[in-house]
Amino acid sequence: MHVLDVVREPVILAPMGGGPSRPELVAAVSNAGGLGFLAAGYKTAAEMQAEILSTRQLTAEPFGVNVFVPSSPSVDAGALAEYLGDLEAAASDLGVELGSASWNDDDWDAKLAALLADPVPVVSFAFGAPTREQVAELQRVGSRVVVTVTAPSDIETALTRGVDALCVQGIEAGAHRGGFTDDDAVDGYGLLALLEIARTKTDLPLLAAGAVMDGRDLAAVLAAGAVAAQMGTAFLRSDESGAHPLHQQALASPEFTTTALTRAFSGRRARGLHNRFMAEHPSAPVAYPQINGATRPLRAEAARRDDPHGMSLWAGQGFRRAEARPAGEIVERVLAEHGAT
């Protein structure tokens, strides 16, 4: 069973949590022949189900849902407490209180139950892999299962779970690192290098994620062994994107010139436009989702104040090529450019 049996073209919308991957964008990509993906991260199971229903009302084409796998990494309690103290000062300056810095499983069990009861064509996972039994349950109800990998060890683990495909995420990609750990020492592979490693380990279909912005990039990853490109930043400025207007404006602003990896906003490394908050908090510890919960009011207040320097402006290294146009036209442009290479 090939994961791309459900789509016409090798363009996949990367699931972007926090709002960008809303039903309108997902449907627009699927209607153009690609595969749109809803992001279930940071949502309850009920909210995920409501977005699935909304997407089905906008398209009869296949689409997918991405789910975060909960984990409980070892957290340095002292380092976390120290960082929360730094955030308290920042929150006080903004006149807000920190959010809850507690661990949660992102409504994991309820989301799996909902996806088994009301299947979608593809379910992908980030931050780890479900058990082999959970993968088999999803496959029994007709869903293809994809797991995100960022290192060779991720690939080896994912292959033991019986998945249908791998999303190979290079270090160039925007937003959170989707692999199994948040370890700088093992997760620094560029996309083409990791695709080559994956090709030597498996014949499963490979989806390529990481600064794929146009048809030339698509041609490169297909030549490297991928069957499709997973593109996120390319759609952030699209007409259907749910990204905050300040985020969309920052992608084209000369004020923002580079991206960087940071744990400052969430406690897990993610790539975004380098801004003041990232510069002021360079040493955030590994503590996800605790820090993500703590900073939520700060990010919301920054948005209310029209201050992009206090927001998490997730973006991949190719961000400057993001276009403000309908998502369907972006898919068509990428395919046309690929056809001309």
N, C-alpha and C positions, 0 to 999 in steps of 0.2 A: 504494500500500500504506500504510494508516493504522496508526500505532503502537498505537492503541487498539482495533484489531480484535481484539486478544487478551484484552481485559478487559471486564467488564460495567459497572464503575462508575469514575468519574473520580477515584479516590483511589489514589495510588501511594506505596509505602513508599520513602523516601529511603534509599539505601545508606549505612549508617553504619559506617565502618571501625573496627577495634579490638575488635569483639565484639558490639555491640548488634544488628546485623542477622544474627542466627544463623538457622539453618533453621527453628526453631520459630516465630519471628516472621514470617519471610518466608511460610511456609505459612499462618499464621493470617490474614494480610492477603489473600493470594490466595484462600483459602477463603471469605473474606467478600465476594468480588467485586472487590476491588482488584487491584493488581499489586505483589507483593512483590519486593524486590530484595536479592540477596546482595551484600556488599561484598568484592571480591577484593583490595582494597588491603591491603598489609602481609602478604599470605599468599603462599605458593608456589603454583605451578600445581597441584601435587598436593593441597594443602590446599583450594584452590578446587574442584577436581574432587570431593573428598570431601564438601564442603558441598552441591554440586549434587546428588550422589547422595542425601544425607540429606534434602534438600528434596523431591526426587521421591518419596521414601518417605512423606512427610507430606502431599503434595497432588498431585492430578492436574490442578490448574489451572496456567495459565501463570505464569511468574515471570521475572525478569531477573537479570543479573549486571553489576556495575559494575567497570570496570578503570581504574587510573591510567595515564595516558600519561607515559612517562619523558621528562624534559627535562634539559638541562645548562645552566641559567642561569649567567651570569657571577657568580662568588662573589668577594667581597673577602676574600682570604686573610688579610689582617691583621685585619680585623674579626672573621672567624670564629675566628682564633686567640685573640683577646682575649676573645671570648665563651666559648670553651671553657675559658679560664683561670678565668673567673667560675664556670662550672659545676663545675670541679674543686674549688673551695672548697665549693660546695654538696654535692657528692658526698662529700667528706671528712667533712663534718658528719653525713652519713647513714651513713657507714661503708661506702660502695660505690664502685665505680670507674665512670667514664664508659663508655658503650657506644661502638661503632665509629662514628666520624664520617666515614664514607666514602660516596661516591656509589654507588648501585645502581639498576638499571632495574626493580626490583619484579617480576622474572621475566617480563618483557614478552613475549618471543618464545614462551616455553612456554605462557603463558596464551592467547595468540592461537591457537596451534596446537591447544590443548585445546578451545577454543570452536569451532573449525572442524571438529574431529573429532567432537565431541559437542555439537551446537548447542543453545542455549536460545532461547526466543522473542524476547527483547530483550537487547541488549548496549548498555550506556551507558558513556561515557568522561568522565573528569574530568582536569583539568590539561592539556588539549590535545585534538587530534583525530588519529585514525589517518590514514594516507594514503588517497587515493581508491581505490587498489587494494585496500588492506586492508578498507575499507568494503564494496567490491563483493564481496570474498571472503565476508565474513560474510553479506551479503544473498543470495548464491548458495546458501548452506546453509540459508536460511530465517529468519535473525535480522533483526529490525528494529534499526537502529542510531541511537542518540541521543548527542548531544554536549552537554556542559554549557558554557554561555556566561555571562559576567558583565559584558561590555562590548560596545559596537557592533562593535569590531574583531574580537572573537571570532565574532560572528554572521557577518560577512562571510567570514572564513576558513572557518568550518564549512560554509557554503553551497557552497564550492568542492569539498568532499569527497564530495558526493552522499549525505548522511545522510538518514534518514527523519524525524527530529524533533529539536527543540532543547529541552534543559532550561534554562530561563531562571532563573538564580539571583540573587535580590536580595541586597543588602548585609545584610538582616535575618536571613539564613539562618545556622543553626548549623554548626559544624565548618569544615573547610577551604574557602576560596574555590576553586571548581572551574574557574575560567577558565584562559586560556592563559598568563597572566603573573601575577607577584606584585607588581604595580605599583600602589601606592596612587593614583597620579595618574589612572589610567584605569579603575579598578575601584571605583566608589563608588555605583553605581546602585541605587536602590530598586526593588523588584520590579515595581510597577505601571508605573513610568517605563520600565523596560527592556522590559517586555512591549509597551508601545506602540511603542517603537523597533523591536522585532523584527517586529511586525505590519506595519510599513511596508516591511520588507526582504524578507519571505518569506511564502508561504502554507503553509509546513510546519506541522505540529502543534506547539504550544508547551506544554511542561510547566512549571508555575510552582512555584518553590521559594523559600521565605523567610518564616518565621513564619506559615505557614498551619496553624491549630490547630483550627478548628471549621467548621461549615457556613456561617457568615457569611463567613469568610475564603475558603472555597471558592467561594461565590457571587461574591465580588468578583473573584477571578482569572479565573473563567469569563467574567464580564462584560467583563473587560479583554482577552479574546481567547485565553486558554489553553483547552486541551481537557481538562486534568486538573491536579490539584495534587499535587506531590511533598512528602510530609510526613515529617519525621524526628523532631524533638523531641517531637511529639505522641505518639509511640510509645515514648519512652525509659523511661517508668515502667510500661509495660504488663507484664502477667504473663509474656509470652513474651520480653521484651527481654533481651538478653545484657549490657546495661550493668552495670557494677560497682554493687553495692548502695550504696556511698558516693555514687556519681554520682546514682543515683536519689533518694537521700535529700536530696542538696544541691538538687535541682530544686524541692523543696517547703520547704526550710529558710529561715527568716527571716534566717539569717546571710548568704545570698547574694541580693543585691537587683538585680544588673544583669549584663549581658553586655558583653564587649569583644572587639575583635580583637587578636590577639597572634601574634608569631612565636616567643615564648619557648620553647615546647615542641618545635616542629618545624622552625623556620626558614622556614615559610610561613604567611601570615596565616590564622588560623582564629578563629571566634567561640566563646567559651565563658564560663561563669560566672567573673566576676572574682574571683580568689583571690590568696593571698599570692605564689605563684610568679610570676604575671603582674605583680604590682606590683613585685616585686624585680628583674625582668628586663625593663624596658620597651624596651630598645634592641637586641634580638636582630637580627642581620643576616639578609638573604635568603640562606639556605643550606639548602635542602631537597633531599634527605632527610638531609643530614649531621647537622643538629642533632636531627632526630627520632631518629636512631640513638644519638646521644650521650646524650640525656635518658631513654632507655628504662629504664635501671636505676634512675634517680632516681624516675621515676613508679611503677615497680613497688614500690620500697621505701616510698614514701609510702602506697600502697594497703595494703601489709603492716602499716604502722603506724596504719592507720585515719585518715590525715590527708588530707582532701580538698583542702587548700590546696597540696599538692604534686602534684596530679593534673590532667590535662587534662580538664576537665568541659565538653566541647563541648555547646553549646545555642544555639538561636536566640532571638530577642528575645521570642518568645511563651512562653518556658519555663514561666512560672508557671501556665499553663493545662494543662500535661501532667497526665494522669490515671493513677492506679494502678488499672487494670482490664484485662480481656482485650482483646487487639488487635482481635478481631472486633467487640466491642462498641463500640470507638472508631470503627471504620469505619461501623458502623450509626448511631451517634450523629451523626457528621459528615454522613452522607447524609440523615438525618432532619431535621437542622437546616437543611440546604441546601434540602430540599423545602418547609420551612415559611417560607422567606424570600420 
